[in-house]
């Protein structure tokens, strides 16, 4: 279940593994877990009494969004920009 990639240093909402707000995907990425496990645990916790939906909304507001990936303007050597 754990990945070999090191966990990022900050907790951020995921852009590439987001269903609703990216909160579960961001938590999973931060701790190196599978996002599906976090989502299943969250949905299962809704069956228990408590403010789970409010907690999700608060996390959605306070956890920063992962920055957009920057597009590189450099081209691979096999495909120069002027080649036809």
mmCIF file of the C-alpha atoms, coordinates in Angstrom:
data_MODEL
# 
_entry.id   MODEL 
# 
loop_
_atom_site.group_PDB 
_atom_site.id 
_atom_site.type_symbol 
_atom_site.label_atom_id 
_atom_site.label_alt_id 
_atom_site.label_comp_id 
_atom_site.label_asym_id 
_atom_site.label_entity_id 
_atom_site.label_seq_id 
_atom_site.pdbx_PDB_ins_code 
_atom_site.Cartn_x 
_atom_site.Cartn_y 
_atom_site.Cartn_z 
_atom_site.occupancy 
_atom_site.B_iso_or_equiv 
_atom_site.pdbx_formal_charge 
_atom_site.auth_seq_id 
_atom_site.auth_comp_id 
_atom_site.auth_asym_id 
_atom_site.auth_atom_id 
_atom_site.pdbx_PDB_model_num 
ATOM 1  C CA . UNK A 1 1  ? 0.000   0.000  0.000   1.00 0.00 ? 1  UNK A CA 1 
ATOM 2  C CA . UNK A 1 2  ? 2.879   2.406  0.514   1.00 0.00 ? 2  UNK A CA 1 
ATOM 3  C CA . UNK A 1 3  ? 4.667   3.941  -2.417  1.00 0.00 ? 3  UNK A CA 1 
ATOM 4  C CA . UNK A 1 4  ? 8.407   4.169  -2.859  1.00 0.00 ? 4  UNK A CA 1 
ATOM 5  C CA . UNK A 1 5  ? 8.256   7.890  -3.698  1.00 0.00 ? 5  UNK A CA 1 
ATOM 6  C CA . UNK A 1 6  ? 9.053   10.181 -0.778  1.00 0.00 ? 6  UNK A CA 1 
ATOM 7  C CA . UNK A 1 7  ? 6.104   12.034 0.679   1.00 0.00 ? 7  UNK A CA 1 
ATOM 8  C CA . UNK A 1 8  ? 5.920   15.757 -0.005  1.00 0.00 ? 8  UNK A CA 1 
ATOM 9  C CA . UNK A 1 9  ? 6.754   17.993 2.923   1.00 0.00 ? 9  UNK A CA 1 
ATOM 10 C CA . UNK A 1 10 ? 3.461   19.905 2.852   1.00 0.00 ? 10 UNK A CA 1 
ATOM 11 C CA . UNK A 1 11 ? -0.106  18.720 2.901   1.00 0.00 ? 11 UNK A CA 1 
ATOM 12 C CA . UNK A 1 12 ? -1.755  19.925 -0.316  1.00 0.00 ? 12 UNK A CA 1 
ATOM 13 C CA . UNK A 1 13 ? -4.980  19.097 -2.097  1.00 0.00 ? 13 UNK A CA 1 
ATOM 14 C CA . UNK A 1 14 ? -4.249  16.856 -5.051  1.00 0.00 ? 14 UNK A CA 1 
ATOM 15 C CA . UNK A 1 15 ? -4.838  18.024 -8.623  1.00 0.00 ? 15 UNK A CA 1 
ATOM 16 C CA . UNK A 1 16 ? -4.322  14.679 -10.342 1.00 0.00 ? 16 UNK A CA 1 
ATOM 17 C CA . UNK A 1 17 ? -6.089  12.438 -7.800  1.00 0.00 ? 17 UNK A CA 1 
ATOM 18 C CA . UNK A 1 18 ? -9.167  14.507 -6.945  1.00 0.00 ? 18 UNK A CA 1 
ATOM 19 C CA . UNK A 1 19 ? -12.791 13.406 -7.060  1.00 0.00 ? 19 UNK A CA 1 
ATOM 20 C CA . UNK A 1 20 ? -14.453 16.272 -5.269  1.00 0.00 ? 20 UNK A CA 1 
ATOM 21 C CA . UNK A 1 21 ? -11.975 18.677 -3.719  1.00 0.00 ? 21 UNK A CA 1 
ATOM 22 C CA . UNK A 1 22 ? -8.730  16.726 -3.684  1.00 0.00 ? 22 UNK A CA 1 
ATOM 23 C CA . UNK A 1 23 ? -8.645  16.446 0.108   1.00 0.00 ? 23 UNK A CA 1 
ATOM 24 C CA . UNK A 1 24 ? -8.517  12.640 0.307   1.00 0.00 ? 24 UNK A CA 1 
ATOM 25 C CA . UNK A 1 25 ? -6.060  12.454 -2.592  1.00 0.00 ? 25 UNK A CA 1 
ATOM 26 C CA . UNK A 1 26 ? -3.820  15.039 -0.929  1.00 0.00 ? 26 UNK A CA 1 
ATOM 27 C CA . UNK A 1 27 ? -3.875  13.251 2.417   1.00 0.00 ? 27 UNK A CA 1 
ATOM 28 C CA . UNK A 1 28 ? -3.064  9.965  0.696   1.00 0.00 ? 28 UNK A CA 1 
ATOM 29 C CA . UNK A 1 29 ? -0.198  11.509 -1.269  1.00 0.00 ? 29 UNK A CA 1 
ATOM 30 C CA . UNK A 1 30 ? 1.224   13.199 1.849   1.00 0.00 ? 30 UNK A CA 1 
ATOM 31 C CA . UNK A 1 31 ? 1.363   9.965  3.850   1.00 0.00 ? 31 UNK A CA 1 
ATOM 32 C CA . UNK A 1 32 ? 2.107   7.610  0.947   1.00 0.00 ? 32 UNK A CA 1 
ATOM 33 C CA . UNK A 1 33 ? -1.175  5.718  1.148   1.00 0.00 ? 33 UNK A CA 1 
ATOM 34 C CA . UNK A 1 34 ? -3.670  4.682  -1.510  1.00 0.00 ? 34 UNK A CA 1 
ATOM 35 C CA . UNK A 1 35 ? -6.308  7.385  -2.081  1.00 0.00 ? 35 UNK A CA 1 
ATOM 36 C CA . UNK A 1 36 ? -9.043  4.762  -2.370  1.00 0.00 ? 36 UNK A CA 1 
ATOM 37 C CA . UNK A 1 37 ? -8.364  3.634  1.203   1.00 0.00 ? 37 UNK A CA 1 
ATOM 38 C CA . UNK A 1 38 ? -8.691  7.198  2.484   1.00 0.00 ? 38 UNK A CA 1 
ATOM 39 C CA . UNK A 1 39 ? -11.940 7.684  0.551   1.00 0.00 ? 39 UNK A CA 1 
ATOM 40 C CA . UNK A 1 40 ? -13.422 4.411  1.837   1.00 0.00 ? 40 UNK A CA 1 
ATOM 41 C CA . UNK A 1 41 ? -12.477 5.307  5.413   1.00 0.00 ? 41 UNK A CA 1 
ATOM 42 C CA . UNK A 1 42 ? -14.050 8.740  5.033   1.00 0.00 ? 42 UNK A CA 1 
ATOM 43 C CA . UNK A 1 43 ? -17.281 7.371  3.563   1.00 0.00 ? 43 UNK A CA 1 
ATOM 44 C CA . UNK A 1 44 ? -17.425 4.708  6.301   1.00 0.00 ? 44 UNK A CA 1 
ATOM 45 C CA . UNK A 1 45 ? -16.926 7.412  8.938   1.00 0.00 ? 45 UNK A CA 1 
ATOM 46 C CA . UNK A 1 46 ? -20.033 9.204  7.683   1.00 0.00 ? 46 UNK A CA 1 
ATOM 47 C CA . UNK A 1 47 ? -22.064 6.349  9.177   1.00 0.00 ? 47 UNK A CA 1 
ATOM 48 C CA . UNK A 1 48 ? -20.791 7.361  12.627  1.00 0.00 ? 48 UNK A CA 1 
ATOM 49 C CA . UNK A 1 49 ? -22.190 10.388 14.416  1.00 0.00 ? 49 UNK A CA 1 
ATOM 50 C CA . UNK A 1 50 ? -20.067 13.490 14.080  1.00 0.00 ? 50 UNK A CA 1 
ATOM 51 C CA . UNK A 1 51 ? -19.206 16.458 11.879  1.00 0.00 ? 51 UNK A CA 1 
ATOM 52 C CA . UNK A 1 52 ? -17.392 14.564 9.100   1.00 0.00 ? 52 UNK A CA 1 
ATOM 53 C CA . UNK A 1 53 ? -18.853 16.567 6.209   1.00 0.00 ? 53 UNK A CA 1 
ATOM 54 C CA . UNK A 1 54 ? -18.128 19.817 8.003   1.00 0.00 ? 54 UNK A CA 1 
ATOM 55 C CA . UNK A 1 55 ? -14.564 18.624 8.615   1.00 0.00 ? 55 UNK A CA 1 
ATOM 56 C CA . UNK A 1 56 ? -14.156 17.815 4.912   1.00 0.00 ? 56 UNK A CA 1 
ATOM 57 C CA . UNK A 1 57 ? -15.406 21.280 3.933   1.00 0.00 ? 57 UNK A CA 1 
ATOM 58 C CA . UNK A 1 58 ? -13.047 22.952 6.420   1.00 0.00 ? 58 UNK A CA 1 
ATOM 59 C CA . UNK A 1 59 ? -10.115 20.917 5.113   1.00 0.00 ? 59 UNK A CA 1 
ATOM 60 C CA . UNK A 1 60 ? -11.134 21.840 1.558   1.00 0.00 ? 60 UNK A CA 1 
ATOM 61 C CA . UNK A 1 61 ? -10.913 25.503 2.532   1.00 0.00 ? 61 UNK A CA 1 
ATOM 62 C CA . UNK A 1 62 ? -7.695  25.483 4.590   1.00 0.00 ? 62 UNK A CA 1 
ATOM 63 C CA . UNK A 1 63 ? -5.499  22.988 2.726   1.00 0.00 ? 63 UNK A CA 1 
ATOM 64 C CA . UNK A 1 64 ? -3.790  24.760 -0.182  1.00 0.00 ? 64 UNK A CA 1 
ATOM 65 C CA . UNK A 1 65 ? -4.220  23.467 -3.726  1.00 0.00 ? 65 UNK A CA 1 
ATOM 66 C CA . UNK A 1 66 ? -1.259  21.734 -5.338  1.00 0.00 ? 66 UNK A CA 1 
ATOM 67 C CA . UNK A 1 67 ? 0.404   24.150 -7.801  1.00 0.00 ? 67 UNK A CA 1 
ATOM 68 C CA . UNK A 1 68 ? -0.245  23.644 -11.490 1.00 0.00 ? 68 UNK A CA 1 
ATOM 69 C CA . UNK A 1 69 ? 2.567   21.859 -13.284 1.00 0.00 ? 69 UNK A CA 1 
ATOM 70 C CA . UNK A 1 70 ? 4.600   24.288 -15.338 1.00 0.00 ? 70 UNK A CA 1 
ATOM 71 C CA . UNK A 1 71 ? 4.951   23.628 -19.033 1.00 0.00 ? 71 UNK A CA 1 
ATOM 72 C CA . UNK A 1 72 ? 8.532   23.340 -20.103 1.00 0.00 ? 72 UNK A CA 1 
ATOM 73 C CA . UNK A 1 73 ? 9.568   25.390 -23.116 1.00 0.00 ? 73 UNK A CA 1 
ATOM 74 C CA . UNK A 1 74 ? 12.567  23.187 -23.800 1.00 0.00 ? 74 UNK A CA 1 
ATOM 75 C CA . UNK A 1 75 ? 12.233  20.540 -26.460 1.00 0.00 ? 75 UNK A CA 1 
ATOM 76 C CA . UNK A 1 76 ? 13.794  17.080 -26.612 1.00 0.00 ? 76 UNK A CA 1 
ATOM 77 C CA . UNK A 1 77 ? 16.811  16.858 -28.881 1.00 0.00 ? 77 UNK A CA 1 
ATOM 78 C CA . UNK A 1 78 ? 15.007  14.361 -31.145 1.00 0.00 ? 78 UNK A CA 1 
ATOM 79 C CA . UNK A 1 79 ? 12.206  16.835 -31.865 1.00 0.00 ? 79 UNK A CA 1 
ATOM 80 C CA . UNK A 1 80 ? 13.533  20.371 -32.377 1.00 0.00 ? 80 UNK A CA 1 
ATOM 81 C CA . UNK A 1 81 ? 10.809  23.034 -32.613 1.00 0.00 ? 81 UNK A CA 1 
ATOM 82 C CA . UNK A 1 82 ? 11.727  24.018 -36.219 1.00 0.00 ? 82 UNK A CA 1 
ATOM 83 C CA . UNK A 1 83 ? 11.660  20.462 -37.588 1.00 0.00 ? 83 UNK A CA 1 
ATOM 84 C CA . UNK A 1 84 ? 8.871   19.678 -40.018 1.00 0.00 ? 84 UNK A CA 1 
# 
